Amino acid sequence: MDSVKKFFLRIWYWILAFLGQTPTTVTHNIPDLRQVKPGLWRSGQPQNVFDWEYLKSLGINRAIKLNFESEYSDSAAQVAGITSYVMSVQPEGDKDVISNITNTFVRPDAKTIAEAEALIDPSVGTLVHCTHGQDRTGYLIGRHRVNSEGWSKDDAYLEMLKFGFHPELHGLHEAWEEFTPTVKTS
């Protein structure tokens, strides 16, 4: 994609994000369920055992939960035969407005992000999710695109914006800006 088109796409996605017009879809009651590539999926929070059973039917055996237990539980995943790894990342959707605002400035813990990224394994069928499937999920999938698939940071960021990443979440955005790709060797 040429640089002029990328520039205008980035501007368009930023405008949509700031206006709160993020693309949200619902598939089998699961917000923003999307296949990233064979064996790797992303979404918002599955709500019940029926959602998890549907995900299991897609070949998903592992879930990487980036939201907090206080936002919703993955306990139904186990009932459906899916192993869930809780790797909570800020911003947490707290109950009061002040906490929500201050959480937007908190950067994700680097160790937690590295551990979560290491759990991504399309060969076992992996789902990465948070509450809405846009920001924390977008950040982790973006890192995976760059580190494991060789995407440029710019292309991964465009995909993040396309699927609803909100740049106004300062902690996540700054973590993305400071992110230095790892070089994978065979």
N, C-alpha and C positions, 0 to 999 in steps of 0.2 A: 504494500500500500504506500502510495507516495506521501511525502511529508505534508503537503498542503491538505490532502484529504484527512490525514491523521489530525492535523491542527483543527480543522473544522469539526471533526467528530468529537474531539476532546472538548471543544467549546460547547457543542450541543449537549453532550452528556453532563457537563458541569451545570449548564442551565437547567436541565431536567432535574438533576440532583438537588440543586438549591431551591427549586420550586416544589420539591417534594413529589415530583412526577416520576417515581421510579417504576420500572416495569415489574409488575407482580403478576404471576400466574399461579393457579392452583390446580394441581393434578392429584386426583384421588385424595382430596382434602389436605394435601401437603403443599405449603407455600414454596414457590420458586424451585420446584424439583426440576433439575436439568442434568442431563448426562454430559459430563465434561469430556470423557472419552470412554472407550470400552472398559468396563470395570470400575470406573470412577464417576461418582455422582455428587451433586451438591444440592442443598435445600434449606428451607426453614425447618422449624421444629415439627416433627411428626407428633400428633396428638394422642393417639391411642393404639391399641394392639392391632386394629385393622389397618392402620397406616403402616405399621411396622411389618405386618404380614405382606402387604403389597410390595414394600421395599425388598423383603426377602424373596418374593417371586421374581424380582428383577435381577437377582443374583447378588444382592448386598448381604454380606456376612459380618461387616465391621462398620461401626459408626464412630466418627470422631466428633464429639460434642464440644463446641466452642462456647456455648452459653453456660450460664450458671444453673445449678439445681433450683435456685430460687425462681428462675424464669420458667422452668418446666423440667420434668423428670424424663429420663430415658428408660425408666423401669420396664415399660412394655416392650422394649427392644429385646430383652432377654427372653420374654415369653415367646416372641416370634423366632428366637434362635439367632439373634444378632448380638454380637459383643459390642458394647458401647464403652468408649474411652472418654472420660470426662477431662477435658483439657481447657478449662474455663479461661476466657480472655476478656479483658475490658473492651468496650464499656458494658458494664452490667446494667440491665434494665431494672434499676431499683424502684422502690415504691414512691419515693418523693422526688419532686422536681429538682431540688438542689443537688441531690446525689447524682441524678441523671446528667445534669449539666457538668458537674465536676468530673464525672467518669469519662466524658468525651475527651478530656485532656490527658488521660492516663494512657501511656504506651503499653502495648502488650508485653508480657514477660518474655524475654528472648529465649529462656530455657524452655518454657512451655510451648512456644511457637516451634522451636527446633524439634522437640519431642513429638508434637502433633504432626509436623511435616514428615517426620520419619515413619509415622504410622500409615501414611498414605501408600496403599499398595493395591493397584488395580487388579493384580492377579488373584486377590481374595475377595474382590467386590467391596469397595469402600465408599461410604457416604460421609461427606464433610457437611456438618450443619451447625447453625446457630439459631437464634429465634426467628429471624426473617430470611436468612439465607443470602444476605446481601453484603454486609460490611465485614464482620469477622470471617465469615466463610469466603468472601471475595478476596480478602487479604491473604488467607492461607492458600487458596487455589492459585492466586496470582504468583505467590512465591514458588509453588510447585511448578507452574508453567515455566517460570524462568530457570529454576534450579534443575529440574528433571527433564523438561521438554525442550530446553534451549530457546525459549521465546525471549524477545527483548523485553526489558522492563516497560518500555513504552507500549508495546502491543498488549502485554499482560494488564497494564493499567487501563488501557482502553476497554478491555473486556470487563475489568472490574467495574468501571463506570457504566458500561452497557447493561450489566446485570444488577445495577442499583447501589453500588458503593457510594457512600456519602462522604465527600471530601471534607465536610465540616466536622467530622469526627476527628478532631485534631490529633489525638494520640495515634490512631491507626494510620492516618495520612502521613504524619511525620515518621512513623516507623517504616512506612513504605518508601518514603523519600530517602531515608537513611539506610535502607536495605541494600546490602552488597551481595550480589549473587555468588553462590559457591560454584566452583568449577568441578564438575563431575569427571572423574577419570575412569577409564574402563580397566 
